[in-house]
Amino acid sequence: MEIPTFVYFVAPIVLLAFVAQIVFRMRSAARSARGMARSLRNVVAVDQHEPTTGEFAAALAVGAHMSLNHGVSWNVLKDDANSRTKIYENLKNQWGVSNRGELRECLEGLLDNETGDSVADFVLDVRVQLAGRRRTLPDPHAWRQEVAAGARAQGVPETVLDDMTATIERVVRYEERFRADGLLPADGFVKSLLAYDWGRAVNMARWGLKLRLIGEQQAREYIQRAGKQAFGRYTSWADLSAGYSLGRVLRFDNDEFDVWYATVLEPHQILLTDPASPWLTLGWPTQR
Amino acid sequence: MTPRLAVLLAAVALILLAAALREGYQRWRSRPAPPAEIARYAGDAPLPVTAYTCALAVGALSTLRAGEVLDAVGCRRPRARIKRELRAAAEPYRRSVLGEEDIATAVGRCVNDLLGPGAETVGGQLQGIEEVIRHRVRGGPELWHLAIDEWAGRATLPEETVAGLHDTAEQVERAEEQLRRTGILGAGEVVPTLLAYHWGHGVHLARGAIKAGWLDRTRGFNYLRRAGELAHRRYPSARTLLAAQLLPAYLSGDAEAIRWAEVAAPPLLTDPRSPLVAYAAHQVTGNS
């Protein structure tokens, strides 16, 4: 009884492919372990070889929430905590980004003046205008009425108006909780969710650079744009953080105040207390 | 062919056959069960009005379809069957940015989507129909088409879209007429909103999730009470509550679903044990 000749060729190739797959996975896991360890320890990571002051560092700090959650040093241009494989899979599965064109489109979408949630944008804008006229935070009833009047005047569908009313209820509930947990001051309110997009844009540029989908200069430009827009729209790091947090929980938390809520509350508290945090070491840049 | 090669091929064939058999068995197990036509009740006495009666009425149709008892919050079907149903419903919620969610979290999100903060918004393919129905509520049945034209003018909708809206309104009128002939809708009654379509599914899933231990009991009961309160506010009668859940099938011309509805639904409005009969009594006493 003889073993067929082809087995002598195929078996080593299969074995080699199997071993190579294990090696690549272990390599990727080892590279991501640093990020996982940092995110579990919940400390602000800083790369000592990169600048921690200056205009560009301040722009990088706009993405600090996400850097902390991913265990990335807040002041690096290129992600230093996650493997290329992990980033590639994340971008492909969660963002639908796998090439230069898609990345550029995604970054431009994040850096414009609209979030993906047009309903939330509308209701928050109405409240900002109302608060400006009244010089005080409007009560939810007045806010609802103003939204309904504005939306109906524009011919907004009744079903979308329902979404707006539901969004107002959600924002009110989250802001109450934010105030109780110190995410907002007692008389504070969130003016815009754009911080969520701009914070993500900083990290998206990082990932793009790591995957070589954009060059270093392009990454810098995108990050600077995110910083410039954030510093023009918000008034402090805490204000930016509240905008980022509300954007994230409205999108994912589903009013559970559980795991997703913790992913914004903990970074907020750490970034405003950890001595290594750029939000403490860098002053809020005034609009240049 | 050498005997060794024959054994090798036979082993491979056996493995493939076993895999095919396993796949076939799994598909057979997860196939949707045919909808039950006879309602099951836990007791023989008429259902008293409690804090959960309205919720049971909301979920009655989904519960009947699944072969569960209609007159008790606690489910009586085997846990394995309930879990299979919950797993299928929560499948779209299993993956998130945080990775693979455990089944209890996914089920919680699914129920929350149906009965949580977005409960008063209609999503998906029903949104267009709901929009048209909402203009009937706004203008009254006689001025329905005028109300559509008025809104279309404000929203500057193109002519073809407006024609499509009138067409949908006529389809809804025809479907409601069919529901009146079946004895589900009363004379002069119309469907005020399709929201119950989502709530019915949500109540049924929430009951199952409580039984399976995949939803915190307090949270689950809160969902049920909320569903009951919402229904009490939006649906003036048990007939409109039932019709709202059947209207989408009538509109899509789903012959099998219509046949099932004509056989299974009318007894729910007359059987004294049915929560819909208790709901009707509750609406009369509650509104008087």
HADDOCK unambig.tbl for C-alpha pairs under 7 A between the chains (distance, minus, plus):
assign (segid A and resid 1 and name CA) (segid B and resid 2 and name CA) 6.26 0.50 0.50
assign (segid A and resid 1 and name CA) (segid B and resid 4 and name CA) 6.59 0.50 0.50
assign (segid A and resid 94 and name CA) (segid B and resid 97 and name CA) 6.45 0.50 0.50
assign (segid A and resid 154 and name CA) (segid B and resid 154 and name CA) 6.48 0.50 0.50
assign (segid A and resid 154 and name CA) (segid B and resid 155 and name CA) 6.21 0.50 0.50
assign (segid A and resid 155 and name CA) (segid B and resid 151 and name CA) 6.19 0.50 0.50
assign (segid A and resid 155 and name CA) (segid B and resid 154 and name CA) 4.73 0.50 0.50
assign (segid A and resid 155 and name CA) (segid B and resid 155 and name CA) 3.93 0.50 0.50
assign (segid A and resid 156 and name CA) (segid B and resid 155 and name CA) 6.56 0.50 0.50
assign (segid A and resid 157 and name CA) (segid B and resid 131 and name CA) 6.76 0.50 0.50
assign (segid A and resid 158 and name CA) (segid B and resid 131 and name CA) 6.12 0.50 0.50
assign (segid A and resid 158 and name CA) (segid B and resid 134 and name CA) 6.75 0.50 0.50
assign (segid A and resid 159 and name CA) (segid B and resid 121 and name CA) 6.68 0.50 0.50
assign (segid A and resid 159 and name CA) (segid B and resid 122 and name CA) 6.98 0.50 0.50
assign (segid A and resid 159 and name CA) (segid B and resid 127 and name CA) 6.98 0.50 0.50
assign (segid A and resid 159 and name CA) (segid B and resid 131 and name CA) 5.70 0.50 0.50
assign (segid A and resid 162 and name CA) (segid B and resid 120 and name CA) 6.88 0.50 0.50
assign (segid A and resid 162 and name CA) (segid B and resid 121 and name CA) 5.78 0.50 0.50
assign (segid A and resid 163 and name CA) (segid B and resid 121 and name CA) 5.91 0.50 0.50
assign (segid A and resid 166 and name CA) (segid B and resid 117 and name CA) 6.46 0.50 0.50
assign (segid A and resid 166 and name CA) (segid B and resid 118 and name CA) 6.19 0.50 0.50
assign (segid A and resid 170 and name CA) (segid B and resid 117 and name CA) 6.97 0.50 0.50
